[in-house]
Amino acid sequence: MLSEARREQILAIAQSLVQIRSLSGEEGAVIERTAAWMRELGYDSVEIDACGNLVGVLYGGEGATVIYDSHVDTVGLGDLSAWRYDPLGGTVAEGKLYGRGSCDMKGSLAASLAALAYAKQDGVLRGTALVSASVGEEVIEGLAFSRVLERYAPDLVVICESTELRLVTAGRGRAEIALTTYGKSAHASTPHLGVNALKHMAKLISALDQLPPPEHERLGKGILEPTEIVSAPFPSISVLPYQCRARYDRRVLLGETAESVLEPIHATIAALAAADPTFRAEASVDVGSFTCYTGVTLSGKKFQAAWQTESESPFVRAAQAALQRAGQAAQIGHYNFCTNGSYAASIGLPVIGYGAGLETTAHITDEYVTLDQLFGAAEGYYALGAAFGA
């Protein structure tokens, strides 16, 4: 399937996408470049929706309608001096493609959009393959991608996030929890006349750190980790803060809801308030908004549920058999991080994951995807394109 010419084209596609800066809300240029590649590869239609999501459509023989989704937005570049290679250079060295987004997840996008087009060119594509280049995933998973699912109503969603060529059938969800403590301002030279909201937040953080995390036999621990803290007033010159806000990242397990995630946090706040009459705090699942590069603003609760597709699902069995026929182990795994798959599963769609690279390589300095993984993923997507019959 992968001739040398096809390998060169896949790598060229991946390099061209990595070379385009595409922070969340700034994906327009990379979307246009991806659309150009789709047209060059002979896609039957190429559409960009109001949010800026791109979908390329390939019609094959009789079979299922399958969306292969890759988000094109990336996190920031971080400390540029810490990179060995230009994060926007698309450098190939040591058998790896380096650059921001190479692993998360422009490599898999390049592999899927090329391989599925090759499958159609070779006459083996079954059903309808929809290659989605979605936006805004790094801000709120599933929020922009939901518009793609509403438009196309697929039979199956394939999330192309990194799996190291395993077949992923489950994933942890994610919640962003906002904590606020309240105090009373006073001059810092007379703290006894006020209530320091920052100290109260420190007590709350320390207490939450003692909570045993819930655990799922497959998905692991429901990690609760602080990621941000801001006090008011800010900056504060000789003034006790009257308010302090912290953000927590909570990894969500199967069966958990927004209410069940908040329950032990509310109980901790109640215990601290019972011990100290001046202690006041609130906790809630945060609500966020995202302005797409097209100007459309979306908003939603920052809670994405965990998901699982049963191993006996016909789609899972067909995918595993196809990947094994392609010479891959197709070991069953799960995502430790949250993906657009959470939203897809929440509306009742079957979801699997398959992609190039390691989860642990996403977001790091000198992010990379190995060429073996890149080309292996292309071979896998080609096999999947032929797998989902009627």
Contacts in CASP RR format, 6 or more apart in sequence:
PFRMAT RR
TARGET T0000
AUTHOR 0000-0000-0000
METHOD contacts of the structure
MODEL  1
MLSEARREQILAIAQSLVQIRSLSGEEGAVIERTAAWMRELGYDSVEIDA
CGNLVGVLYGGEGATVIYDSHVDTVGLGDLSAWRYDPLGGTVAEGKLYGR
GSCDMKGSLAASLAALAYAKQDGVLRGTALVSASVGEEVIEGLAFSRVLE
RYAPDLVVICESTELRLVTAGRGRAEIALTTYGKSAHASTPHLGVNALKH
MAKLISALDQLPPPEHERLGKGILEPTEIVSAPFPSISVLPYQCRARYDR
RVLLGETAESVLEPIHATIAALAAADPTFRAEASVDVGSFTCYTGVTLSG
KKFQAAWQTESESPFVRAAQAALQRAGQAAQIGHYNFCTNGSYAASIGLP
VIGYGAGLETTAHITDEYVTLDQLFGAAEGYYALGAAFGA
1 115 0 8 1.000
1 118 0 8 1.000
1 122 0 8 1.000
1 379 0 8 1.000
1 382 0 8 1.000
2 10 0 8 1.000
2 375 0 8 1.000
2 378 0 8 1.000
2 379 0 8 1.000
2 382 0 8 1.000
6 114 0 8 1.000
6 118 0 8 1.000
6 378 0 8 1.000
7 375 0 8 1.000
7 378 0 8 1.000
9 114 0 8 1.000
10 110 0 8 1.000
10 111 0 8 1.000
10 114 0 8 1.000
10 115 0 8 1.000
10 374 0 8 1.000
10 375 0 8 1.000
10 378 0 8 1.000
11 92 0 8 1.000
11 97 0 8 1.000
11 110 0 8 1.000
11 371 0 8 1.000
11 374 0 8 1.000
13 37 0 8 1.000
13 110 0 8 1.000
13 113 0 8 1.000
13 114 0 8 1.000
14 97 0 8 1.000
14 102 0 8 1.000
14 106 0 8 1.000
14 107 0 8 1.000
14 109 0 8 1.000
14 110 0 8 1.000
14 111 0 8 1.000
14 369 0 8 1.000
14 374 0 8 1.000
15 89 0 8 1.000
15 90 0 8 1.000
15 92 0 8 1.000
15 97 0 8 1.000
16 33 0 8 1.000
16 37 0 8 1.000
17 30 0 8 1.000
17 33 0 8 1.000
17 34 0 8 1.000
17 72 0 8 1.000
17 106 0 8 1.000
17 107 0 8 1.000
17 109 0 8 1.000
17 110 0 8 1.000
18 88 0 8 1.000
18 89 0 8 1.000
18 90 0 8 1.000
18 97 0 8 1.000
18 99 0 8 1.000
18 100 0 8 1.000
18 101 0 8 1.000
18 102 0 8 1.000
18 106 0 8 1.000
18 107 0 8 1.000
19 88 0 8 1.000
19 89 0 8 1.000
19 90 0 8 1.000
20 29 0 8 1.000
20 30 0 8 1.000
20 33 0 8 1.000
20 88 0 8 1.000
21 29 0 8 1.000
21 88 0 8 1.000
21 100 0 8 1.000
22 28 0 8 1.000
22 29 0 8 1.000
22 30 0 8 1.000
22 72 0 8 1.000
22 73 0 8 1.000
22 74 0 8 1.000
23 73 0 8 1.000
23 74 0 8 1.000
23 75 0 8 1.000
23 76 0 8 1.000
24 73 0 8 1.000
24 74 0 8 1.000
24 135 0 8 1.000
24 136 0 8 1.000
24 137 0 8 1.000
24 138 0 8 1.000
24 139 0 8 1.000
24 290 0 8 1.000
25 73 0 8 1.000
25 135 0 8 1.000
25 136 0 8 1.000
25 290 0 8 1.000
25 291 0 8 1.000
25 292 0 8 1.000
25 293 0 8 1.000
26 73 0 8 1.000
26 293 0 8 1.000
27 52 0 8 1.000
27 72 0 8 1.000
27 73 0 8 1.000
27 135 0 8 1.000
27 136 0 8 1.000
27 293 0 8 1.000
28 52 0 8 1.000
28 293 0 8 1.000
30 72 0 8 1.000
30 106 0 8 1.000
30 133 0 8 1.000
31 48 0 8 1.000
31 52 0 8 1.000
31 54 0 8 1.000
31 72 0 8 1.000
31 133 0 8 1.000
31 135 0 8 1.000
31 293 0 8 1.000
34 54 0 8 1.000
34 72 0 8 1.000
34 109 0 8 1.000
34 113 0 8 1.000
34 133 0 8 1.000
35 46 0 8 1.000
35 48 0 8 1.000
35 54 0 8 1.000
37 113 0 8 1.000
37 114 0 8 1.000
38 46 0 8 1.000
38 54 0 8 1.000
38 56 0 8 1.000
38 113 0 8 1.000
38 117 0 8 1.000
38 131 0 8 1.000
39 46 0 8 1.000
41 113 0 8 1.000
41 114 0 8 1.000
41 117 0 8 1.000
42 117 0 8 1.000
43 56 0 8 1.000
43 57 0 8 1.000
43 58 0 8 1.000
43 117 0 8 1.000
43 131 0 8 1.000
44 56 0 8 1.000
44 57 0 8 1.000
44 58 0 8 1.000
44 59 0 8 1.000
45 56 0 8 1.000
45 57 0 8 1.000
46 54 0 8 1.000
46 55 0 8 1.000
46 56 0 8 1.000
46 57 0 8 1.000
47 54 0 8 1.000
47 55 0 8 1.000
47 56 0 8 1.000
47 57 0 8 1.000
48 54 0 8 1.000
48 55 0 8 1.000
49 55 0 8 1.000
49 147 0 8 1.000
49 148 0 8 1.000
49 151 0 8 1.000
50 147 0 8 1.000
50 292 0 8 1.000
50 294 0 8 1.000
50 296 0 8 1.000
51 135 0 8 1.000
51 144 0 8 1.000
51 147 0 8 1.000
51 292 0 8 1.000
51 294 0 8 1.000
51 296 0 8 1.000
51 298 0 8 1.000
52 135 0 8 1.000
52 144 0 8 1.000
52 292 0 8 1.000
52 293 0 8 1.000
52 294 0 8 1.000
52 296 0 8 1.000
53 132 0 8 1.000
53 133 0 8 1.000
53 134 0 8 1.000
53 135 0 8 1.000
53 144 0 8 1.000
53 145 0 8 1.000
53 147 0 8 1.000
53 148 0 8 1.000
54 72 0 8 1.000
54 132 0 8 1.000
54 133 0 8 1.000
54 134 0 8 1.000
55 67 0 8 1.000
55 130 0 8 1.000
55 131 0 8 1.000
55 132 0 8 1.000
55 133 0 8 1.000
55 148 0 8 1.000
55 151 0 8 1.000
55 152 0 8 1.000
56 113 0 8 1.000
56 130 0 8 1.000
56 131 0 8 1.000
56 132 0 8 1.000
57 128 0 8 1.000
57 129 0 8 1.000
57 130 0 8 1.000
58 116 0 8 1.000
58 117 0 8 1.000
58 119 0 8 1.000
58 120 0 8 1.000
58 125 0 8 1.000
58 128 0 8 1.000
58 129 0 8 1.000
58 130 0 8 1.000
58 131 0 8 1.000
59 120 0 8 1.000
59 127 0 8 1.000
59 128 0 8 1.000
60 120 0 8 1.000
60 123 0 8 1.000
60 125 0 8 1.000
60 126 0 8 1.000
60 127 0 8 1.000
60 128 0 8 1.000
60 129 0 8 1.000
61 125 0 8 1.000
61 126 0 8 1.000
61 127 0 8 1.000
62 126 0 8 1.000
62 127 0 8 1.000
62 389 0 8 1.000
62 390 0 8 1.000
63 126 0 8 1.000
63 127 0 8 1.000
63 128 0 8 1.000
63 388 0 8 1.000
63 389 0 8 1.000
63 390 0 8 1.000
64 126 0 8 1.000
64 127 0 8 1.000
64 128 0 8 1.000
64 154 0 8 1.000
64 155 0 8 1.000
64 156 0 8 1.000
64 315 0 8 1.000
64 388 0 8 1.000
64 389 0 8 1.000
64 390 0 8 1.000
65 127 0 8 1.000
65 128 0 8 1.000
65 130 0 8 1.000
65 152 0 8 1.000
65 153 0 8 1.000
65 154 0 8 1.000
65 155 0 8 1.000
65 156 0 8 1.000
66 127 0 8 1.000
66 128 0 8 1.000
66 129 0 8 1.000
66 130 0 8 1.000
66 154 0 8 1.000
66 155 0 8 1.000
66 156 0 8 1.000
66 157 0 8 1.000
66 158 0 8 1.000
66 384 0 8 1.000
66 385 0 8 1.000
66 388 0 8 1.000
67 130 0 8 1.000
67 131 0 8 1.000
67 132 0 8 1.000
67 148 0 8 1.000
67 149 0 8 1.000
67 152 0 8 1.000
67 154 0 8 1.000
67 156 0 8 1.000
67 157 0 8 1.000
67 158 0 8 1.000
68 112 0 8 1.000
68 116 0 8 1.000
68 129 0 8 1.000
68 130 0 8 1.000
68 131 0 8 1.000
68 132 0 8 1.000
68 158 0 8 1.000
68 160 0 8 1.000
68 381 0 8 1.000
68 384 0 8 1.000
69 132 0 8 1.000
69 134 0 8 1.000
69 145 0 8 1.000
69 148 0 8 1.000
69 157 0 8 1.000
69 158 0 8 1.000
69 159 0 8 1.000
69 160 0 8 1.000
69 340 0 8 1.000
69 341 0 8 1.000
70 105 0 8 1.000
70 106 0 8 1.000
70 107 0 8 1.000
70 108 0 8 1.000
70 109 0 8 1.000
70 112 0 8 1.000
70 131 0 8 1.000
70 132 0 8 1.000
70 133 0 8 1.000
70 134 0 8 1.000
70 160 0 8 1.000
70 161 0 8 1.000
71 105 0 8 1.000
71 133 0 8 1.000
71 134 0 8 1.000
71 135 0 8 1.000
71 136 0 8 1.000
71 137 0 8 1.000
71 138 0 8 1.000
71 145 0 8 1.000
71 340 0 8 1.000
72 106 0 8 1.000
72 109 0 8 1.000
72 133 0 8 1.000
72 134 0 8 1.000
72 135 0 8 1.000
73 135 0 8 1.000
73 136 0 8 1.000
73 137 0 8 1.000
73 138 0 8 1.000
73 139 0 8 1.000
74 100 0 8 1.000
74 101 0 8 1.000
74 104 0 8 1.000
74 138 0 8 1.000
75 100 0 8 1.000
75 104 0 8 1.000
75 138 0 8 1.000
75 363 0 8 1.000
76 100 0 8 1.000
77 83 0 8 1.000
77 87 0 8 1.000
77 88 0 8 1.000
77 100 0 8 1.000
78 365 0 8 1.000
79 365 0 8 1.000
80 87 0 8 1.000
82 365 0 8 1.000
82 366 0 8 1.000
83 365 0 8 1.000
83 366 0 8 1.000
84 98 0 8 1.000
84 366 0 8 1.000
85 91 0 8 1.000
85 93 0 8 1.000
85 98 0 8 1.000
85 99 0 8 1.000
85 366 0 8 1.000
86 99 0 8 1.000
87 98 0 8 1.000
87 99 0 8 1.000
87 100 0 8 1.000
87 367 0 8 1.000
88 99 0 8 1.000
88 100 0 8 1.000
89 98 0 8 1.000
89 99 0 8 1.000
90 97 0 8 1.000
90 98 0 8 1.000
90 99 0 8 1.000
90 102 0 8 1.000
91 97 0 8 1.000
91 98 0 8 1.000
91 99 0 8 1.000
92 98 0 8 1.000
92 371 0 8 1.000
95 370 0 8 1.000
95 371 0 8 1.000
95 372 0 8 1.000
96 368 0 8 1.000
96 369 0 8 1.000
96 370 0 8 1.000
96 371 0 8 1.000
97 107 0 8 1.000
97 368 0 8 1.000
97 369 0 8 1.000
97 370 0 8 1.000
97 371 0 8 1.000
97 374 0 8 1.000
98 366 0 8 1.000
98 367 0 8 1.000
98 368 0 8 1.000
99 366 0 8 1.000
99 367 0 8 1.000
99 368 0 8 1.000
100 367 0 8 1.000
101 107 0 8 1.000
101 367 0 8 1.000
102 367 0 8 1.000
102 368 0 8 1.000
102 369 0 8 1.000
103 162 0 8 1.000
103 356 0 8 1.000
103 357 0 8 1.000
103 358 0 8 1.000
103 361 0 8 1.000
103 362 0 8 1.000
103 367 0 8 1.000
103 368 0 8 1.000
103 369 0 8 1.000
104 161 0 8 1.000
104 162 0 8 1.000
104 361 0 8 1.000
104 362 0 8 1.000
104 363 0 8 1.000
104 367 0 8 1.000
105 160 0 8 1.000
105 161 0 8 1.000
105 162 0 8 1.000
105 355 0 8 1.000
105 362 0 8 1.000
107 356 0 8 1.000
107 369 0 8 1.000
107 374 0 8 1.000
107 377 0 8 1.000
108 160 0 8 1.000
108 161 0 8 1.000
108 162 0 8 1.000
108 355 0 8 1.000
108 356 0 8 1.000
108 357 0 8 1.000
108 377 0 8 1.000
109 131 0 8 1.000
109 133 0 8 1.000
109 160 0 8 1.000
110 374 0 8 1.000
111 160 0 8 1.000
111 355 0 8 1.000
111 356 0 8 1.000
111 374 0 8 1.000
111 375 0 8 1.000
111 376 0 8 1.000
111 377 0 8 1.000
111 378 0 8 1.000
111 381 0 8 1.000
112 131 0 8 1.000
112 160 0 8 1.000
112 377 0 8 1.000
112 378 0 8 1.000
112 381 0 8 1.000
113 131 0 8 1.000
113 133 0 8 1.000
114 378 0 8 1.000
115 377 0 8 1.000
115 378 0 8 1.000
115 379 0 8 1.000
115 380 0 8 1.000
115 381 0 8 1.000
115 382 0 8 1.000
116 125 0 8 1.000
116 129 0 8 1.000
116 131 0 8 1.000
116 381 0 8 1.000
116 382 0 8 1.000
116 385 0 8 1.000
118 382 0 8 1.000
119 125 0 8 1.000
119 129 0 8 1.000
119 381 0 8 1.000
119 382 0 8 1.000
119 385 0 8 1.000
119 386 0 8 1.000
120 129 0 8 1.000
124 382 0 8 1.000
124 385 0 8 1.000
124 386 0 8 1.000
125 385 0 8 1.000
125 386 0 8 1.000
126 385 0 8 1.000
126 386 0 8 1.000
126 387 0 8 1.000
126 388 0 8 1.000
126 389 0 8 1.000
126 390 0 8 1.000
127 388 0 8 1.000
127 389 0 8 1.000
127 390 0 8 1.000
129 385 0 8 1.000
130 152 0 8 1.000
130 154 0 8 1.000
132 145 0 8 1.000
132 148 0 8 1.000
134 142 0 8 1.000
134 144 0 8 1.000
134 145 0 8 1.000
134 148 0 8 1.000
134 340 0 8 1.000
135 144 0 8 1.000
135 292 0 8 1.000
135 293 0 8 1.000
136 143 0 8 1.000
136 144 0 8 1.000
136 290 0 8 1.000
136 292 0 8 1.000
137 144 0 8 1.000
137 145 0 8 1.000
137 339 0 8 1.000
137 340 0 8 1.000
139 288 0 8 1.000
139 290 0 8 1.000
140 288 0 8 1.000
140 290 0 8 1.000
140 298 0 8 1.000
140 300 0 8 1.000
140 302 0 8 1.000
141 173 0 8 1.000
141 174 0 8 1.000
141 304 0 8 1.000
141 338 0 8 1.000
141 339 0 8 1.000
141 340 0 8 1.000
141 341 0 8 1.000
141 342 0 8 1.000
141 343 0 8 1.000
142 304 0 8 1.000
142 340 0 8 1.000
142 341 0 8 1.000
142 342 0 8 1.000
142 343 0 8 1.000
142 344 0 8 1.000
143 290 0 8 1.000
143 298 0 8 1.000
143 300 0 8 1.000
143 343 0 8 1.000
144 290 0 8 1.000
144 292 0 8 1.000
144 298 0 8 1.000
145 340 0 8 1.000
145 343 0 8 1.000
145 344 0 8 1.000
146 343 0 8 1.000
149 157 0 8 1.000
149 343 0 8 1.000
149 344 0 8 1.000
149 347 0 8 1.000
149 349 0 8 1.000
154 349 0 8 1.000
155 315 0 8 1.000
155 350 0 8 1.000
155 388 0 8 1.000
156 315 0 8 1.000
156 349 0 8 1.000
156 350 0 8 1.000
156 351 0 8 1.000
156 352 0 8 1.000
156 388 0 8 1.000
157 340 0 8 1.000
157 341 0 8 1.000
157 344 0 8 1.000
157 349 0 8 1.000
157 350 0 8 1.000
157 351 0 8 1.000
157 352 0 8 1.000
158 351 0 8 1.000
158 352 0 8 1.000
158 353 0 8 1.000
158 354 0 8 1.000
158 384 0 8 1.000
159 168 0 8 1.000
159 335 0 8 1.000
159 339 0 8 1.000
159 340 0 8 1.000
159 341 0 8 1.000
159 344 0 8 1.000
159 351 0 8 1.000
159 352 0 8 1.000
159 353 0 8 1.000
159 354 0 8 1.000
160 353 0 8 1.000
160 354 0 8 1.000
160 355 0 8 1.000
160 377 0 8 1.000
161 335 0 8 1.000
161 337 0 8 1.000
161 339 0 8 1.000
161 353 0 8 1.000
161 355 0 8 1.000
161 359 0 8 1.000
162 355 0 8 1.000
162 356 0 8 1.000
162 357 0 8 1.000
162 358 0 8 1.000
162 359 0 8 1.000
162 361 0 8 1.000
162 362 0 8 1.000
162 369 0 8 1.000
163 333 0 8 1.000
163 335 0 8 1.000
163 353 0 8 1.000
163 354 0 8 1.000
163 355 0 8 1.000
163 357 0 8 1.000
163 359 0 8 1.000
164 355 0 8 1.000
164 357 0 8 1.000
164 358 0 8 1.000
164 359 0 8 1.000
164 373 0 8 1.000
165 323 0 8 1.000
165 328 0 8 1.000
165 329 0 8 1.000
165 330 0 8 1.000
165 354 0 8 1.000
165 355 0 8 1.000
165 356 0 8 1.000
165 357 0 8 1.000
165 373 0 8 1.000
165 376 0 8 1.000
165 377 0 8 1.000
165 380 0 8 1.000
166 329 0 8 1.000
166 330 0 8 1.000
166 331 0 8 1.000
166 332 0 8 1.000
166 333 0 8 1.000
166 354 0 8 1.000
167 316 0 8 1.000
167 319 0 8 1.000
167 320 0 8 1.000
167 323 0 8 1.000
167 330 0 8 1.000
167 331 0 8 1.000
167 332 0 8 1.000
167 333 0 8 1.000
167 352 0 8 1.000
167 353 0 8 1.000
167 354 0 8 1.000
168 332 0 8 1.000
168 333 0 8 1.000
168 334 0 8 1.000
168 335 0 8 1.000
168 352 0 8 1.000
168 353 0 8 1.000
168 354 0 8 1.000
169 308 0 8 1.000
169 309 0 8 1.000
169 310 0 8 1.000
169 311 0 8 1.000
169 313 0 8 1.000
169 316 0 8 1.000
169 332 0 8 1.000
169 333 0 8 1.000
169 334 0 8 1.000
169 352 0 8 1.000
169 353 0 8 1.000
170 218 0 8 1.000
170 219 0 8 1.000
170 254 0 8 1.000
170 306 0 8 1.000
170 307 0 8 1.000
170 308 0 8 1.000
170 309 0 8 1.000
170 333 0 8 1.000
170 334 0 8 1.000
170 335 0 8 1.000
171 219 0 8 1.000
171 306 0 8 1.000
171 307 0 8 1.000
171 308 0 8 1.000
171 334 0 8 1.000
171 335 0 8 1.000
171 336 0 8 1.000
171 338 0 8 1.000
171 339 0 8 1.000
171 341 0 8 1.000
171 342 0 8 1.000
172 219 0 8 1.000
172 220 0 8 1.000
172 222 0 8 1.000
172 251 0 8 1.000
172 252 0 8 1.000
172 253 0 8 1.000
172 306 0 8 1.000
172 334 0 8 1.000
172 335 0 8 1.000
172 336 0 8 1.000
172 337 0 8 1.000
172 338 0 8 1.000
173 251 0 8 1.000
173 252 0 8 1.000
173 253 0 8 1.000
173 304 0 8 1.000
173 305 0 8 1.000
173 306 0 8 1.000
173 307 0 8 1.000
173 338 0 8 1.000
173 342 0 8 1.000
174 249 0 8 1.000
174 250 0 8 1.000
174 251 0 8 1.000
174 252 0 8 1.000
174 302 0 8 1.000
174 303 0 8 1.000
174 304 0 8 1.000
174 337 0 8 1.000
174 338 0 8 1.000
174 342 0 8 1.000
175 249 0 8 1.000
175 250 0 8 1.000
175 252 0 8 1.000
175 258 0 8 1.000
175 261 0 8 1.000
175 285 0 8 1.000
175 302 0 8 1.000
175 303 0 8 1.000
175 304 0 8 1.000
176 247 0 8 1.000
176 248 0 8 1.000
176 249 0 8 1.000
176 250 0 8 1.000
176 285 0 8 1.000
176 286 0 8 1.000
176 302 0 8 1.000
176 303 0 8 1.000
177 224 0 8 1.000
177 247 0 8 1.000
177 248 0 8 1.000
177 249 0 8 1.000
177 250 0 8 1.000
177 261 0 8 1.000
177 262 0 8 1.000
177 265 0 8 1.000
177 283 0 8 1.000
177 284 0 8 1.000
177 285 0 8 1.000
177 286 0 8 1.000
178 245 0 8 1.000
178 246 0 8 1.000
178 247 0 8 1.000
178 248 0 8 1.000
178 283 0 8 1.000
178 284 0 8 1.000
178 285 0 8 1.000
178 286 0 8 1.000
179 201 0 8 1.000
179 204 0 8 1.000
179 245 0 8 1.000
179 246 0 8 1.000
179 247 0 8 1.000
179 248 0 8 1.000
179 265 0 8 1.000
179 281 0 8 1.000
179 282 0 8 1.000
179 283 0 8 1.000
180 243 0 8 1.000
180 244 0 8 1.000
180 245 0 8 1.000
180 246 0 8 1.000
180 281 0 8 1.000
180 282 0 8 1.000
180 283 0 8 1.000
181 197 0 8 1.000
181 198 0 8 1.000
181 200 0 8 1.000
181 201 0 8 1.000
181 204 0 8 1.000
181 243 0 8 1.000
181 244 0 8 1.000
181 279 0 8 1.000
181 280 0 8 1.000
181 281 0 8 1.000
182 195 0 8 1.000
182 197 0 8 1.000
182 200 0 8 1.000
182 242 0 8 1.000
182 243 0 8 1.000
182 280 0 8 1.000
182 281 0 8 1.000
183 194 0 8 1.000
183 195 0 8 1.000
183 196 0 8 1.000
183 197 0 8 1.000
183 200 0 8 1.000
183 240 0 8 1.000
183 241 0 8 1.000
183 242 0 8 1.000
183 243 0 8 1.000
183 278 0 8 1.000
183 280 0 8 1.000
184 194 0 8 1.000
184 195 0 8 1.000
184 240 0 8 1.000
184 242 0 8 1.000
185 194 0 8 1.000
185 233 0 8 1.000
185 239 0 8 1.000
185 240 0 8 1.000
185 241 0 8 1.000
185 242 0 8 1.000
186 192 0 8 1.000
186 193 0 8 1.000
186 194 0 8 1.000
186 195 0 8 1.000
186 239 0 8 1.000
186 240 0 8 1.000
187 193 0 8 1.000
187 238 0 8 1.000
187 239 0 8 1.000
187 240 0 8 1.000
188 238 0 8 1.000
188 239 0 8 1.000
188 240 0 8 1.000
189 238 0 8 1.000
191 240 0 8 1.000
194 240 0 8 1.000
195 240 0 8 1.000
195 242 0 8 1.000
195 278 0 8 1.000
196 240 0 8 1.000
196 241 0 8 1.000
197 231 0 8 1.000
197 232 0 8 1.000
197 240 0 8 1.000
197 241 0 8 1.000
197 242 0 8 1.000
197 243 0 8 1.000
197 244 0 8 1.000
198 231 0 8 1.000
198 240 0 8 1.000
198 241 0 8 1.000
198 244 0 8 1.000
200 244 0 8 1.000
200 272 0 8 1.000
200 278 0 8 1.000
200 279 0 8 1.000
200 280 0 8 1.000
200 281 0 8 1.000
201 229 0 8 1.000
201 231 0 8 1.000
201 244 0 8 1.000
201 246 0 8 1.000
201 281 0 8 1.000
203 272 0 8 1.000
203 279 0 8 1.000
204 246 0 8 1.000
204 268 0 8 1.000
204 269 0 8 1.000
204 272 0 8 1.000
204 281 0 8 1.000
205 226 0 8 1.000
205 246 0 8 1.000
207 268 0 8 1.000
207 271 0 8 1.000
207 272 0 8 1.000
208 224 0 8 1.000
208 226 0 8 1.000
208 248 0 8 1.000
208 265 0 8 1.000
208 268 0 8 1.000
211 224 0 8 1.000
211 264 0 8 1.000
211 268 0 8 1.000
213 221 0 8 1.000
213 222 0 8 1.000
213 223 0 8 1.000
213 224 0 8 1.000
214 221 0 8 1.000
214 222 0 8 1.000
214 253 0 8 1.000
214 256 0 8 1.000
215 221 0 8 1.000
215 222 0 8 1.000
215 253 0 8 1.000
216 222 0 8 1.000
216 253 0 8 1.000
216 254 0 8 1.000
216 306 0 8 1.000
218 254 0 8 1.000
218 308 0 8 1.000
218 334 0 8 1.000
219 253 0 8 1.000
219 254 0 8 1.000
219 306 0 8 1.000
219 334 0 8 1.000
219 336 0 8 1.000
220 253 0 8 1.000
221 251 0 8 1.000
222 250 0 8 1.000
222 251 0 8 1.000
222 252 0 8 1.000
222 253 0 8 1.000
223 249 0 8 1.000
223 250 0 8 1.000
223 251 0 8 1.000
224 248 0 8 1.000
224 249 0 8 1.000
224 250 0 8 1.000
224 251 0 8 1.000
225 248 0 8 1.000
225 249 0 8 1.000
225 250 0 8 1.000
226 246 0 8 1.000
226 247 0 8 1.000
226 248 0 8 1.000
226 249 0 8 1.000
227 247 0 8 1.000
227 248 0 8 1.000
227 249 0 8 1.000
228 246 0 8 1.000
228 247 0 8 1.000
229 244 0 8 1.000
229 245 0 8 1.000
229 246 0 8 1.000
229 247 0 8 1.000
230 244 0 8 1.000
230 245 0 8 1.000
230 246 0 8 1.000
231 241 0 8 1.000
231 243 0 8 1.000
231 244 0 8 1.000
231 245 0 8 1.000
232 241 0 8 1.000
232 242 0 8 1.000
232 243 0 8 1.000
232 244 0 8 1.000
232 245 0 8 1.000
233 239 0 8 1.000
233 241 0 8 1.000
233 242 0 8 1.000
234 241 0 8 1.000
247 286 0 8 1.000
250 261 0 8 1.000
251 336 0 8 1.000
251 338 0 8 1.000
252 261 0 8 1.000
252 303 0 8 1.000
252 304 0 8 1.000
252 305 0 8 1.000
252 306 0 8 1.000
252 338 0 8 1.000
253 306 0 8 1.000
254 306 0 8 1.000
254 307 0 8 1.000
254 308 0 8 1.000
255 305 0 8 1.000
255 306 0 8 1.000
256 305 0 8 1.000
256 306 0 8 1.000
257 305 0 8 1.000
258 285 0 8 1.000
258 301 0 8 1.000
258 303 0 8 1.000
261 285 0 8 1.000
261 303 0 8 1.000
262 283 0 8 1.000
262 284 0 8 1.000
262 285 0 8 1.000
265 283 0 8 1.000
266 283 0 8 1.000
269 279 0 8 1.000
269 281 0 8 1.000
269 282 0 8 1.000
269 283 0 8 1.000
272 279 0 8 1.000
272 281 0 8 1.000
273 279 0 8 1.000
273 280 0 8 1.000
273 281 0 8 1.000
285 301 0 8 1.000
285 302 0 8 1.000
285 303 0 8 1.000
286 301 0 8 1.000
286 302 0 8 1.000
287 299 0 8 1.000
287 300 0 8 1.000
287 301 0 8 1.000
287 302 0 8 1.000
288 299 0 8 1.000
288 300 0 8 1.000
288 301 0 8 1.000
288 302 0 8 1.000
289 297 0 8 1.000
289 298 0 8 1.000
289 299 0 8 1.000
289 300 0 8 1.000
290 297 0 8 1.000
290 298 0 8 1.000
290 299 0 8 1.000
291 297 0 8 1.000
291 298 0 8 1.000
292 298 0 8 1.000
304 338 0 8 1.000
304 342 0 8 1.000
304 343 0 8 1.000
304 346 0 8 1.000
305 342 0 8 1.000
305 345 0 8 1.000
305 346 0 8 1.000
306 342 0 8 1.000
307 341 0 8 1.000
307 342 0 8 1.000
307 344 0 8 1.000
307 345 0 8 1.000
307 346 0 8 1.000
307 351 0 8 1.000
308 334 0 8 1.000
308 345 0 8 1.000
309 315 0 8 1.000
309 316 0 8 1.000
309 345 0 8 1.000
309 350 0 8 1.000
309 351 0 8 1.000
309 352 0 8 1.000
310 316 0 8 1.000
311 317 0 8 1.000
311 332 0 8 1.000
313 350 0 8 1.000
315 350 0 8 1.000
315 352 0 8 1.000
315 388 0 8 1.000
316 332 0 8 1.000
316 352 0 8 1.000
318 387 0 8 1.000
318 388 0 8 1.000
318 389 0 8 1.000
319 330 0 8 1.000
319 352 0 8 1.000
319 354 0 8 1.000
319 384 0 8 1.000
319 387 0 8 1.000
319 388 0 8 1.000
320 330 0 8 1.000
320 332 0 8 1.000
321 387 0 8 1.000
322 380 0 8 1.000
322 383 0 8 1.000
322 384 0 8 1.000
322 385 0 8 1.000
322 386 0 8 1.000
322 387 0 8 1.000
323 330 0 8 1.000
323 354 0 8 1.000
323 380 0 8 1.000
323 383 0 8 1.000
323 384 0 8 1.000
324 330 0 8 1.000
325 383 0 8 1.000
326 379 0 8 1.000
326 380 0 8 1.000
326 382 0 8 1.000
326 383 0 8 1.000
328 376 0 8 1.000
328 379 0 8 1.000
328 380 0 8 1.000
328 383 0 8 1.000
335 353 0 8 1.000
335 359 0 8 1.000
336 359 0 8 1.000
337 359 0 8 1.000
337 362 0 8 1.000
339 353 0 8 1.000
341 351 0 8 1.000
344 351 0 8 1.000
345 351 0 8 1.000
354 377 0 8 1.000
354 380 0 8 1.000
354 381 0 8 1.000
354 384 0 8 1.000
355 373 0 8 1.000
355 377 0 8 1.000
356 369 0 8 1.000
356 370 0 8 1.000
356 373 0 8 1.000
356 374 0 8 1.000
356 376 0 8 1.000
356 377 0 8 1.000
357 369 0 8 1.000
357 370 0 8 1.000
357 373 0 8 1.000
357 377 0 8 1.000
361 367 0 8 1.000
361 368 0 8 1.000
361 369 0 8 1.000
END
